[in-house]
Amino acid sequence: VSAMENMTEKLESFSALKLDAPNSLQHSSHHLFNFRSPPPSLSDAILRKGKERYTC
């Protein structure tokens, strides 16, 4: 159950991130890392977004 909750939380924060910063994040990181391995900066941003939600 916790794994499902974790995945849901990641998906939620990812969609929130896409809404919050459609320009800054996706234009810079997305195009740079899209054709390479999975973007580490993207997952970092997701984790940061999740932490922000908990601390605020």
C-alpha positions in Angstrom: 0.0 0.0 0.0 2.8 2.4 0.9 4.4 1.8 -2.5 1.1 2.8 -4.2 0.8 5.9 -2.0 4.4 6.8 -2.9 3.7 6.5 -6.6 0.5 8.5 -6.3 2.4 11.2 -4.4 5.1 11.3 -7.1 2.5 11.6 -9.9 0.6 14.3 -8.1 3.8 16.4 -7.4 4.9 15.8 -11.0 1.6 17.2 -12.4 1.7 20.1 -9.9 5.3 20.8 -11.1 4.2 20.8 -14.7 1.5 23.3 -13.8 3.8 25.4 -11.7 6.7 25.7 -14.0 5.7 24.8 -17.6 8.3 27.1 -19.1 11.4 27.1 -16.8 11.7 23.4 -16.1 10.5 21.8 -19.3 12.2 24.1 -21.7 15.6 23.8 -20.0 15.8 20.2 -18.6 13.3 18.4 -20.7 14.9 19.0 -24.0 18.4 18.6 -22.7 17.8 15.2 -21.1 14.9 13.9 -23.2 17.1 12.0 -25.7 19.5 10.8 -23.0 19.0 8.6 -19.9 16.1 9.4 -17.5 16.6 13.0 -16.3 18.1 13.2 -12.8 17.2 16.8 -12.5 13.5 16.0 -13.1 13.3 13.5 -10.3 15.2 15.9 -8.0 12.6 18.6 -8.8 9.8 16.1 -8.0 11.4 15.3 -4.7 11.9 19.0 -3.9 8.3 19.7 -4.7 7.1 16.9 -2.4 9.3 18.2 0.4 7.9 21.7 -0.1 4.4 20.4 0.2 5.2 18.7 3.5 7.1 21.6 5.1 4.7 24.3 4.1 
